[in-house]
C-alpha cells in the first residue's frame, strides 16, 4: 500500500498547513482550521502559533502537476 506524503495544500489561507492536514486525512479544510484555532485558544499547553510555524517549515510544498 502506497501512502501519499503530507504536503502543504494549495487550498490555503496562510501557508497551507491546515489545508494539507485536511487533505491528508480527508477532512474538511474549514473544520480543520476551526479546530486548530479553537485548540490553540482554549489550551494553555498548546503553543498554536509556534507549532504552525514549525509545520510550515517542515512540511514540503505540493509538487505542481
N, C-alpha and C positions, 0 to 999 in steps of 0.2 A: 504494500500500500504506500503510495507516494503522498507525502504531506506537503502542502504548499507553505512557503515561508511567510512569516509575519512581516508585513511591509506597511509603510505609511500609505494612506489612501489618497486618491485624487479627490474624494468627497471630503473636503477639509474646510474647517473654519480658521484654524491657525496653522498647525503643522501636519495634520492628517493622522495624528496618533490615535485618537478615539475612533475615527473612521476606519483605520486599519485594523484595530482590535475588533470592531463590529464586523468588518468583512471577514476576518479570520474565523470568528465563531458563528457567523450567520445571524448576527443580531441587528437590530435597528440602530443606525448611527445616531439618531436623535436621542434615543433612550440611553445609549451608551454614554453620550456626552452628559446628559442629565444626571445619570447615576454617578459618573465621575465627579461632577461638580458637587452633588449632594454629599458624597463620601468625603470629599475634600473639605467642605464647610463644616459638616457635622462631627467629624472625627478629629480630635486634637492630636491623635497619634499618627495621622496620615498626612505627610507633607506633600500635598497635591501638586503644587507648582514645581517643586524640586523633582518629583517623580516624573512629571510630564516632560520637563526639560531633559532629563536623563533618557527617557524613552525616545524623544525627538532625536537625540544624538546617536542612540544605539540602533534604532530601527532603520533599515535601509529604505530608500525611496523605491516605489514600484517602478519596474522597468517599463519603458514606453513600448507599446505594441506596434 
